Amino acid sequence: MATKLGKIDLAVYAEAIEEVSFSKAVEKLKDAIPAKLRILGGQNPLTLLYAPLSVGVHDLSDDDCSQQAADIRIVLTALLENIADVLKDQDQLKDAVNRFKPVRSPS
């Protein structure tokens, strides 16, 4: 998938994977998420999800927990849809190009 997203510095992702602290990993990736995976005009879904996933749910009311879970689902769904769109668009384009028959130039 990385090649379908354009030029990406994979070293940043490798560093984030090795990071023990989730907050430090998210910080390393805040600018590394490709534009095609960002949502609502360029927001990084990982940084959006970090705050609600970091809050102690035991401190929230049942209603707040339910709303937070719904909000997290919406953001994750948007991210997954963007990933699917990137993969689908490239596959559709490749299929379309492969269906072109060689055209003879007029003599």
N, C-alpha and C positions, 0 to 999 in steps of 0.2 A: 504494500500500500504506500510505503514511503515514496517510491518513485512516481506514483500517481499524484502525489501532493506537490511535486516540484522539488527544488533543491532544499534539502533539510540537513542541518548539522546534527547527525546522529550521536555525536559525542556528548552533546548536552543531555540526551535521553539516557545514555549509558551512565552518566554521572548521577542523574536523578534516580535511576534504579538502584544504584549503590548507596544512595543517601539513606541514613538510618532515620532521620527526622522527616516526617511527612511534610511539615511546613517548609523545610528547606528544599525538599524535592519540588514542591509546588512552586516555590520562589524561583528555582532554576528553570522551570518550564514555562514561567509566565509569559515570556516573549517568544518561546520556541514553538508554540502551537501554530500550525499553518493557517493561513487566512481562510482556507476552504472549510476548516473545522470550527471556526469561531462562530458565535451566534449573535444575533441582534446587533448587527453593525460592527462586529469586531471584538466582542467580549470573549475572553478565554473561559470556556466552560469549567476548566479545572479550578481556576481561582474563584469562580462563582460558587462552586460546590464546596470549596474548602471550609468556609465559615459555617454553613449549616451542618457539615459533617464533623466539625470540631467541637461544637457545642455539646455539653453534657446533656443528653436527652432526659436524664433523671431530674433536671432542674426545670423542665418545661411541663406545662399542663398537657393533658391528653389532647385537647383541641390544637394546641400549638405543635405537638408532636405529629399529629395527623396532617396538619397543614404543611409542616416542614417536609414530611415524607412525600406528599403530593408535589411540592415544589421541586424536590430533588428528582423525582421521577420525570417531571416535565423537562428539566435541564438535561438529564441523561438521555432522554428520548430525542431531544433536539441534536445532541452530539452524535448519537448513533445514526440518526437520519442523515446528518451531514456526511458521516463516514460512508454510509450506503450510497449516497448520491455521488460522491467522488468515485467510488468503485464502479457504480452503474454507468455513469457518464463515460468513463474511459472504455468500459466494455462495449457499450453501444457504439461509440465512435470507432473502435477497432473493428467491430462487426460490419459497420457501414462501409468502412474503407476496404475491408476484405471482400465485400460483395461487388465492388467495382470491377468491371471486366476491362482488360487492357483495350484501349481505344487506338485504332490505327489512325495515323495522321493522314489527311487527304493528300493524294498524289498530285 
